């Protein structure tokens, strides 16, 4: 089902790109495009292309949402705390090939100037 929906999604995306590229430019800020008459000129063609673009855009968003929902429905929740499917921490008595090292304790530094205490 996911594969079929993905193929439909890709076809909609390709059609959307094609329809947008076929549309006549409205002038733009750089002065490019919008020159002579295209093969589809007139007000009716613009309305048709606008409606087809809106329909394809809605279909693209719809298939995107459906694909996201289908992807999360089949995914199991994962956690970095529960990596590898373990439910408990490994036992401390497990043999290790590495020797156990004692923690490094830095030498104690003087706490500051010694102030005599009055009694």
C-alpha positions as CSV (number, residue, x, y, z in Angstrom):
1,X,0.0,0.0,0.0
2,X,2.8,2.4,0.9
3,X,4.6,1.7,-2.4
4,X,1.4,2.4,-4.4
5,X,0.8,5.7,-2.5
6,X,4.5,6.6,-3.0
7,X,4.2,6.1,-6.8
8,X,1.0,8.2,-6.9
9,X,2.8,10.9,-4.9
10,X,5.7,10.9,-7.3
11,X,3.4,11.1,-10.3
12,X,1.5,14.0,-8.7
13,X,4.8,15.8,-8.0
14,X,6.0,15.4,-11.6
15,X,2.6,16.6,-13.0
16,X,2.7,19.6,-10.6
17,X,6.1,20.6,-11.8
18,X,5.0,20.3,-15.4
19,X,1.8,22.3,-14.9
20,X,3.7,25.1,-13.1
21,X,6.3,25.2,-15.9
22,X,3.6,25.5,-18.6
23,X,1.9,28.5,-17.0
24,X,2.6,31.9,-18.5
25,X,4.7,34.2,-16.5
26,X,3.0,37.3,-15.1
27,X,5.9,39.7,-15.7
28,X,8.2,39.1,-12.8
29,X,10.6,41.8,-11.4
30,X,13.5,41.0,-13.7
31,X,11.5,41.6,-16.9
32,X,12.2,38.0,-18.2
33,X,9.4,35.8,-19.5
34,X,5.9,36.9,-20.3
35,X,7.0,37.9,-23.9
36,X,5.0,36.9,-27.0
37,X,1.9,34.7,-26.9
38,X,2.3,31.1,-25.9
39,X,0.6,28.1,-27.3
40,X,-2.1,28.4,-24.6
41,X,-3.0,32.0,-24.4
42,X,-6.2,33.6,-23.2
43,X,-8.1,33.9,-20.1
44,X,-9.7,30.4,-20.2
45,X,-6.4,28.6,-20.3
46,X,-5.1,30.6,-17.3
47,X,-8.2,29.6,-15.3
48,X,-7.9,26.0,-16.3
49,X,-4.2,25.8,-15.4
50,X,-4.8,27.6,-12.1
51,X,-7.4,25.1,-11.1
52,X,-5.3,22.1,-12.2
53,X,-2.4,23.6,-10.2
54,X,-4.6,24.0,-7.1
55,X,-5.9,20.4,-7.4
56,X,-2.5,18.9,-7.9
57,X,-1.1,20.9,-4.9
58,X,-3.9,19.7,-2.7
59,X,-3.4,16.1,-3.8
60,X,0.4,16.5,-3.2
61,X,-0.2,17.7,0.4
62,X,-2.8,15.0,1.0
63,X,-0.5,12.2,-0.2
64,X,2.4,13.7,1.9
65,X,0.3,13.6,5.0
66,X,-0.9,10.0,4.3
67,X,2.6,8.8,3.7
68,X,3.7,10.4,7.0
69,X,0.9,8.8,8.9
70,X,1.6,5.4,7.4
71,X,5.3,5.7,8.2
72,X,4.6,6.5,11.8
73,X,1.9,3.9,12.2
74,X,4.3,1.0,11.5
75,X,7.3,2.4,13.4
76,X,7.9,1.2,16.9
77,X,8.8,3.8,19.6
78,X,12.5,3.7,20.2
79,X,14.5,5.2,23.0
80,X,18.2,5.6,23.4
81,X,17.7,4.4,27.0
82,X,16.3,1.1,25.8
83,X,18.8,0.4,23.0
84,X,19.1,-3.1,21.8
85,X,15.8,-4.2,23.3
86,X,17.2,-4.5,26.9
87,X,14.8,-3.8,29.6
88,X,17.3,-3.7,32.5
89,X,20.8,-2.6,32.9
90,X,23.4,-5.4,32.5
91,X,24.5,-7.2,35.6
92,X,27.6,-5.9,37.4
93,X,29.0,-9.4,37.7
94,X,29.3,-9.8,33.9
95,X,32.9,-10.8,32.9
96,X,34.9,-8.2,31.1
97,X,38.0,-8.6,29.0
98,X,39.2,-5.2,30.2
99,X,40.7,-4.8,33.7
100,X,38.8,-2.7,36.2
101,X,40.5,0.6,36.9
102,X,40.2,2.6,40.0
103,X,38.9,6.2,39.6
104,X,41.5,8.9,39.3
105,X,41.3,11.2,42.4
106,X,43.1,14.5,42.0
107,X,45.4,15.5,44.8
108,X,43.7,17.8,47.3
109,X,44.6,21.4,46.8
110,X,44.8,23.9,49.6
111,X,41.5,25.4,50.3
112,X,42.9,28.9,50.6
113,X,44.8,30.9,53.2
114,X,44.7,29.4,56.7
115,X,42.8,31.6,59.1
116,X,43.3,30.8,62.8
117,X,40.1,30.1,64.6
118,X,39.6,31.9,67.9
119,X,38.1,29.9,70.7
